[in-house]
Every structure is written in structure tokens, then in C-alpha cells.
Amino acid sequence: MRRTLAPHPDTPCEAVRAITVDASRSGTRLRLRYAVEGDMGQIVLAKRGLRARADELWKHSCFEAFVGAGQGYGEINLSPSNRWAAYGFTGYREGMAEREGFELLTLEDHRSADSCELAAELDLTDLPADGDWAVGLSAVIELTDGRRCFWALRHAPGKPDFHHPDAFALSLAPETP
């Protein structure tokens, strides 16, 4: 099912018309497809390179998913550069560490003058294969003028904060087409 992200009210983004995300799950496999529509000439997208883990991807255009099942939660960062990251947290912004058991299987992007799509499949083997996952979907969009815009399925009150429990607005069952 396609979900639409909303810009944070403090970070308007005239260059972007819409960001949608298709999210589905089969067991421990999570599939994500982000689509950005807008004036891509005003949006900074990193050049594609070799796939590797990297930190601080959120400082530039980056697509994110936050996944909780039980105690703590995981954060996934996906960059059009082919870089990615996975972190685990024991509580709200606490106990951050690189998340083992989150493996990126595929990461592809397609770009044109008015859109960008990024698709990924991950195996989140350290999350339970049965039971629902609470998921937050978000994106950071870097503009050529240096501003960053923050988009999410649901924003918590106050400044942009994708880690806030209110942002985990999607429930994914074990088999979600």
C-alpha cells in the first residue's frame, strides 16, 4: 500500500510536490520504495558509488525507516549514493549502536528531471518474523540552497524528530503485500 509523507511545518519544501512510500513485509523481509516528485534540479542527490555502510547519511538527502518490535527500535538510512546504515536503540534516542541483524539485500535508484525513486529490500533477522512491527517512514531532502526539509508519515509535536514514538505511525503485519 502506498503512503504519502508530509513535510514538517517548520521546513517547507517548494521543490518537492510529493513523496510517497510503498512499504511491505514478508516475515523478516522489509521492502521499501520511496518516490520523490518535484524539481530535481533544486534537490541534491549524491552520486551513486559502491554500496557500503556509512554514518551521518541524514545530513544529506536520505530515506529512512524506523522499525520497532518489542523493546527498543532500529533505524535504517538509505542514500541514493548506494550508502546505507542501520542502528539500534534501546529506548528513545538511547543506546545507539550499529545494528547487526539488519542486512541490505538490494538498493536501487532511478532519476529523471522531475522524479527520483529509491527501492530497497532488507532482511531484519533480529526482529520477530511473527507479530506486527511499528514503522516510521521519513525522508530528509537537501536543497541546492543548503536547506534540509524533513518529511514523515506522521510528525511529532515540535521540531522534526523521526525517533519520537508518535512517528511510528504504520503497523506492518508479518505478511503485507
C-alpha positions in Angstrom: 0.0 0.0 0.0 1.3 3.5 -0.9 1.7 6.0 1.9 2.2 9.8 1.5 4.8 11.6 3.6 4.1 15.2 4.7 6.7 18.0 5.1 7.4 19.2 8.6 5.6 22.6 9.0 9.0 24.3 10.0 10.8 23.1 6.9 8.6 23.8 3.8 10.0 22.5 0.6 8.7 24.2 -2.6 10.9 22.0 -4.8 9.1 18.8 -3.8 5.5 18.2 -4.9 5.1 14.8 -3.2 6.9 11.9 -1.5 5.3 8.5 -1.4 6.5 5.2 0.1 5.4 1.7 -0.7 6.2 -0.5 2.3 5.6 -4.2 2.6 6.8 -7.1 4.6 7.2 -10.8 4.4 8.5 -12.5 7.6 11.7 -10.6 8.4 12.0 -9.1 4.9 11.1 -5.4 4.5 10.6 -3.8 1.1 10.6 -0.1 0.7 10.1 2.1 -2.4 10.4 5.9 -2.0 9.3 8.2 -4.8 10.0 11.9 -4.9 8.2 14.1 -7.4 9.4 17.7 -7.9 12.1 19.9 -9.4 15.1 17.6 -9.1 17.3 20.5 -10.2 16.8 22.0 -6.8 17.4 18.8 -4.9 20.8 17.5 -4.0 21.2 13.8 -4.7 24.6 12.2 -4.0 26.3 10.5 -6.9 26.0 6.7 -7.0 29.0 4.8 -5.8 29.9 1.4 -4.3 27.5 0.0 -1.8 28.8 0.4 1.8 27.7 1.3 5.3 28.2 4.9 6.2 27.4 7.2 9.1 25.6 10.6 9.1 23.7 10.0 5.9 20.8 12.1 7.3 23.0 15.2 6.8 22.1 15.0 3.1 19.2 13.6 1.0 18.3 10.3 2.7 15.4 8.0 3.1 14.7 6.4 6.4 12.7 3.8 8.2 12.4 3.3 11.9 11.2 -0.2 13.0 10.1 -1.3 16.4 9.0 -4.7 17.7 9.2 -5.2 21.4 11.9 -3.4 23.3 13.9 -0.7 21.5 13.9 0.0 17.8 16.0 0.1 14.7 16.8 3.0 12.3 17.6 2.4 8.6 19.2 5.1 6.5 19.2 4.7 2.7 21.1 7.1 0.4 20.9 7.5 -3.4 24.7 7.3 -3.2 24.3 3.5 -2.5 25.4 4.1 1.1 23.3 2.8 3.9 23.3 2.4 7.7 21.4 0.5 10.4 21.4 1.5 14.0 19.7 0.0 17.1 18.4 1.9 20.1 17.5 0.5 23.5 15.0 3.4 24.1 14.0 6.8 22.8 17.4 8.1 21.4 19.2 5.9 23.9 21.8 3.2 23.5 22.6 3.9 19.8 24.9 1.2 18.2 25.4 -0.2 14.8 22.6 -2.7 14.3 23.7 -6.2 13.4 20.9 -8.5 12.0 19.8 -5.7 9.6 21.1 -6.7 6.2 20.6 -4.7 3.0 19.8 -7.1 0.1 19.1 -4.7 -2.7 19.3 -0.9 -3.2 18.4 0.8 -6.5 17.6 4.3 -7.6 16.2 5.8 -10.7 16.4 9.5 -11.5 14.8 11.9 -14.0 14.3 15.7 -14.2 11.1 15.5 -12.2 11.4 12.4 -10.0 13.6 10.1 -8.1 12.8 6.6 -6.9 14.8 4.6 -4.4 13.9 0.9 -3.8 15.4 -1.4 -1.1 14.9 -4.8 0.3 16.3 -5.6 3.7 16.3 -8.7 5.9 15.8 -7.7 9.5 16.7 -11.1 11.0 16.9 -9.9 14.6 13.2 -8.8 14.6 10.5 -11.4 15.2 9.1 -12.9 12.0 5.6 -13.1 13.6 3.7 -10.2 15.1 3.3 -6.7 13.9 6.1 -4.1 13.5 5.6 -0.4 14.3 7.2 1.5 11.5 8.1 5.2 11.0 8.7 6.3 7.4 10.6 9.5 6.7 12.9 11.4 4.3 15.5 14.2 4.6 15.7 16.3 1.4 18.7 18.5 0.9 18.2 21.5 -1.4 20.8 23.2 -3.5 20.4 26.4 -1.4 21.7 24.4 1.6 18.4 23.9 3.4 17.1 20.5 4.5 13.5 19.6 4.5 12.1 16.8 6.8 9.2 14.6 5.6 7.4 11.9 7.6 4.4 9.7 7.6 3.5 11.5 10.9 5.3 14.3 12.7 5.6 14.5 16.4 4.9 17.9 18.0 7.8 20.4 18.0 10.9 20.3 15.9 11.5 17.4 13.4 12.1 14.2 15.3 11.7 10.9 13.5 12.7 8.9 16.6 9.6 10.1 18.6 7.1 7.3 19.3 4.4 9.4 17.5 6.3 9.0 14.3 5.9 5.2 14.3 2.5 5.5 12.5 2.5 2.4 10.4 1.8 -1.2 11.6 3.2 -3.9 9.3 1.9 -7.4 9.8 4.1 -10.4 9.0 2.7 -10.7 5.5 1.9 -7.3 4.0 1.5 -7.3 0.2 
